[in-house]
Amino acid sequence: MNILGISAYYHDSAACLVQDGKLVAAAQEERFTRKKHDHRFPKHAIDYCLEEAGIAHEDLNLVAFYDKPLLKFDRILETYIAVAPRGFKLFMMGLPLWLKEKLHTPRELDAGLEGKYKGRFVFTEHHQSHAASAFFPSPFDEAAVLTMDGVGEWATGSIAKGQGHEITMLKEMRFPHSIGLLYSAMTYFTGFKVNSGEYKLMGLAPYGEPIYRDRIMDNLLDLKADGSFKMDMDYFAYCHDDVMTSPKMEELFDGPARQAESEITQREMDIAASIQAVTEEVVMRTARTAHEITGSKNLVMAGGVALNCVANGKVLREGPFENVWIQPAAGDAGGALGAALFVWHQLLGNERNNEGKDSQFGSFLGGRESKEDIKAYLHSVGAVYQHLPDEDKLCERVAELIAEENVVGHVCGRMEFGPRALGARSIIGDARSPKMQEVMNVKIKFRESFRPFAPAVMHEHVDEYFEMRPMEDSPYMLLVAPVKDDKRLNTEDHGEKGLDKLKQLRSVVPAITHVDYSARVQTIDKERNPRFYGIIDKFKDQTGSPVLINTSFNVRGEPIVRNAEDAYRCFMHTNMDVLVLENFILLKNDQPNAREIDLEAYLTEFALD
């Protein structure tokens, strides 16, 4: 049986194809259109999924959509009525799109599938899709299921119990009270873009002090012991305006919201630290409640808040669960995967066979380019390359280049599904290099210098470098852990404030050690990630270190690269030193028209905000 899952129209459209319960293909539309967080109907992603599965539209048995548009419209309409006459302008701005498209989702789905699919459309609830995406691919036969995001139809968070092939929804939080929207409101107030700048806020938090924590707790929300809360909506404007916060928020934080691209001050750092502390408290209390009412030793998570890897790490280290598994595509894109699996298991009653391992296949569910196509493209642009068909020699050569402090763009195998690059579409570098964090942020990624990078560490060495259990699994870069004490440097407080903290070397792998001695850990094993494992293994042979930097292969404002053309363009328009496309190695200095790129020139050329 072929089931197509679709998420669309709000944030990060995607498609997923499930064949007889197996995840065959999944991809986000943004990778094809090159429009970051593309919310439009995922036609290109669907075409890819069908091609990967070797089927046509007519071969689909069911199509599942990740939420219920009519129920969502009910919430929007009721909210506008409740706040009237405020919000009339916002309502009239959104109404045409609803009347033209969203209220007619079956029609839009039919058109998007070119009228060739004649079967049923199934609409799952938003948080059912999240819950299914968290539990059904997980390695557990039973688990507590926790979902948290901005808002679906009415729900903003839920607790459920997964058992076998069924999920039972137990509790939910409802709009407008939402930890996701609270975090997004603070993202907006600190001058970052909602639905994409939340990562920046989380990364900024260790530079500040949580001096506003009590102010947030006392004024913005009434938090209960079970993790539920009510927000004081006088401080927020998202129910009736196209901004997140009201003027009352400016009074609370002693001044107006920061303007985008303006200087980041200590206030923004302290707000980031404070809202991160509040978020961790909400997530921890909710996780404890999930444990109490389900009695499970396992926890699975999805929804946008599940991408807060700092909170996730705290739940694993300090919470009541023995095991935690988080959906790598935790946001709306993963809803497509969840909807398809919900239909297969919950509605059709098919059993699961997880054999103690997750069925996400390392989240390498996207497409790959043939070596013949890559070679043809390189010839078309006059690229100069070396071809190393021997995998062992290629890994050895790439490791040598990294050890020489070259920054390497790496494209190999199937593309990742979700917001993290996991080695297949990655930029990699030497984590031991004191200069590498700033070089990769400013000269390669063209982004803020404070942004932390993640370590990719050989699975068998994770507990040697990080406060994690031996062979602890973190393949999807969704857990933050402290760097081990014996790997730390300069542990004395030198009184640095804000971004001055960047000046201190903090460990033997300084490029991946955040200013609070934490790291967003990705474990690499040979079975799921053979090429990346091979590179790190050779790097360890040469240097003694089993740790590399891994960050997504893209620049600010662009989605992660998909193919050789995307990768070569990014390579040539940044100060990246090396590009690896499957078994082809390109050195920047060998390329025609190679030139030094600076941030100002790049922003001017590509008009990034």
Secondary structure, DSSP 4 states (H G I P E B T S, - for coil): -EEEEEE-SSSS-EEEEEETTEEEEEEETHHHH--TT--S--HHHHHHHHHHHT--GGG-SEEEESS-HHHHHHHHHHHHHHHTTTTHHHHHHHHHHHHHTGGGHHHHHHHHTTT---S-EEE--HHHHHHHHHHTTSS-SEEEEEEE-S-SSSEEEEEEEEETTEEEEEEEEETT--HHHHHHHHHHHTT--TTTSHHHHHHHGGGS--TTHHHHHHHTEEE-TTS-EEE-GGGB-TTTSSSSB-HHHHHHTTSPPPPTTSPP-HHHHHHHHHHHHHHHHHHHHHHHHHHHHH--SEEEEESGGGG-HHHHHHHHHHSS-SEEEE-TT-SHHHHHHHHHHIIIIIIT------TTS-SSGGGB-S----HHHHHHHHHHTT---EE---HHHHHHHHHHHHHTT--EEEE-SSPBSSSS--SSEEEEEETT-TTHHHIIIIIIS-S-TT---EEEEEGGGHHHHBSS-TT---TTS-EEEEBPGGGB---S-----GGGGGGS--BSSGGG--TTSEEEEEEE-TTT-HHHHHHHHHHHHHHS--EEEEEES--TTSPPP-SHHHHHHHHHTS---EEEETTEEEEGGGSTT-----HHHHHHHHT--
